[in-house]
Amino acid sequence: MALDIHELESAIEGILFASGEPINIERICLALDLDRDTAETLLQKLEDYYAYERRGMRLIRMEDNYQLCSAPDYADAIRKALEIRKSAKLSQPALEVLTIIAYSDKPVTRAYVDQVRGVDSSYTMGLLLERGLIRECGRLQVPGRPRQYCTTQEFLRVFHLRSLEDLPEMPGIEQEGQMRIGDDGNLLFSPDDEAPGASGSSTPTD
């Protein structure tokens, strides 16, 4: 029996809720016998509904994957109810490493990250791997075959990005600044004279 539009929306909602993890749009199309355009339209309607009605859930998109998650507006209440500890904020070294990896047009090695930062980044990259924000994605075909790294879907989810194309514009050489996390969790770039702790000099350490 063919489902009407409302039933299809409800079915998609049920699939996303039951999954608990990001699910590829092709799997939704296959399960409900939908073409991609129709599925994207229905998913967009659900996303708009949750946001407009200020529901306790949000539908987020990460490239071709979708996931239901709790609305950040109610994060404090959710943590209290479930006794969840607030995640530790990312340090400035971690943000620097993420910036280098995310803005590179291809996977990078740790040696490349070290070269750009001017300091050893092995500890910071290990922490980012543990938090699932970066991953190994191959080896460079040179002697020693060093590991290459790229960002993950978890990185997109944490920073409220649909894809890496949604990253804020990187400041140019004439517009130096540093990356920080805004109150809403989004990535921002601040000029040096506005960045927290920008006054005074310090030696970069990992």
N, C-alpha and C positions, 0 to 999 in steps of 0.2 A: 504494500500500500504506500503510495506516494505521500510524503509529508508536506504540509503547507509551510509557509515562511516562518510562522511563529514556532511550529514544531521543530523546524530545522535549527532555529536559533537555540531552542531549548536543548536539542540533541547536542549541538556544538558545546553549549555551556556544560552539559553533563560530561562530555568527553574530556574537556579541559579540567574540570573539577576532579574527575576520577583519576586522571593522569598524575596530577601533582607535580609534573615535570614539564619542561618545554616540549611541545609536540609539533611536528612538522605539518604544514598545511596540506601536503600531499596525502598524509595519512587521514586527515579529516575528509578530504575529497573522496578518497577511496571508501571510507566507512559509510559515507552518506550519498555516494554516487553523484557528486557535484563537480562542476567544472571549477577551475581555479578562480575565475572572475567572480562567480556567485559566492564561493566560499569567502573570498576576501571582502566582499560587500557585507556579508552577514557578520563576519568577525569585526569589521569596522563599526557596524551598528551596535554590537555588544560593547565594544570599547567605548564608544560615545555614550551609551546608556549608563554604564558604570560611572563614568566621569561626571556626566551632567546631573545625575541623580544623587551624586555624592554617596554612593554605596560603599560598603565596607570592603569591597573587592575592586581590583583593577585588572584589566586585560592588557598585557604588555606584549609587544612584538619585538622579536630579536631576529632580524633577517627573515627567513622563511619559517620561523618557529614562533609559537604563541604559548603563553602561560597565564593562568590565573594566579594572582597574588593578593595579599592584603594591602589595603590602601595605606600609604605612609602617614596620612592624617591621624590614624588610630594606632600608630606603632606603640606608643607608651602604654595604652590600655591593653594591647595584645601581649606585650612583654610582662605586664603585671599579672594578667590572667594565667599565662602559661609559664611564668617564672623564667623567662628567657633573659639571659644576660645580653646587654647591649654590645654589639660587635665593636671591637677596638678600631679606632679610626686609623686610616692609613697614614704612615709617616711621610714626611716630605721626600726622603730617599725612595720610598715605594712609589710615590706619585711621579717622581722623576723617571724611574725605570719604566713605569706604565706608559708615560708620555712617549718615551723613545720607541717602545715596542708598538704602541697603538698607531703612531703617526708614520711609521716606516711602511713603505709600499710593498715590502716583502718580509718574510720571517728573518729574524736577526739572531746572531750568536751572542753569548755572554761577553766575549771579547769585544764585540762591537759596542755593547752597552757600556762596558768599562771604559772604552776609548772615548765615547761621547761624554760620560760623566767625569772622567778623570780620576776615578776611584774604584776600588774593587766592589763589585755588586753581587757577589755570590750569595751572601747571607740574605740580602733583600730579595733576590730572585727566588731563593728557596722558600721564603715566607709567602711570596706571591703564588708560587706553585702549590703550596699547602692550602691556600685560600681559594684555589681554583680560578684565579684571575688571569693566569697565563698557563700555557702548556707547551710541551715539546711537540714539534710538528715536522721533524725530519732532521737530517744531518747535511751539512755543507759538504759538497763533493770536492774537498781539498785534503791534503795530508793531515791525518789526525781526525778527520771527519767530525768537527765540533757540532754539538747539538744546536738546533735552531728553535726559536721560540716565537709564539704569536699569542694574541689575546684570545679569550674564550667567550662563550655565550654567557657565562656567569659575569664576566666583565661588562658585557652589554646590559645585563639585567641590573647589576649593582648601580651602574651609572645612568640608568634610564635612557639607553640608546637603542634605537631600532637596528642600526648598523654602524660601522665605523665612519660612514659618510656623514653621520649626525654629530661627529665630534666638533667642538668649537674650533674656530679658525686659529691656527697657530700664529702667534705674534711673529712679525718679521724681525730681522736683525736690528732695525731702527726702533722697534717697539718691544724691548725686552720685558720679560715678566716671568711669573711662575704659575704653575697650575695649582689650583686648590679645589676643594669640594664646597659647593654652596650649601645653604641651609636646607635646600630641597633635595640634596644629594646629587645634583648635576655637576658636571665638570665645568670649571671656569678658569679663565686666565686673568691674573691681576698684574698691573704694572708694578715694577719693583717698589715704587714709592707708596703703593697701597697694600702691598702684600704684608701679611702678618709677620712681624719680626724682621722686616726688611732693613731697618736701621742697624748700622754696625756691620762689621765683617766677621766671617767665621770660616774656618776650614772645613770643607765637606767631608763628612765621615759617614760610614755605612752603619 
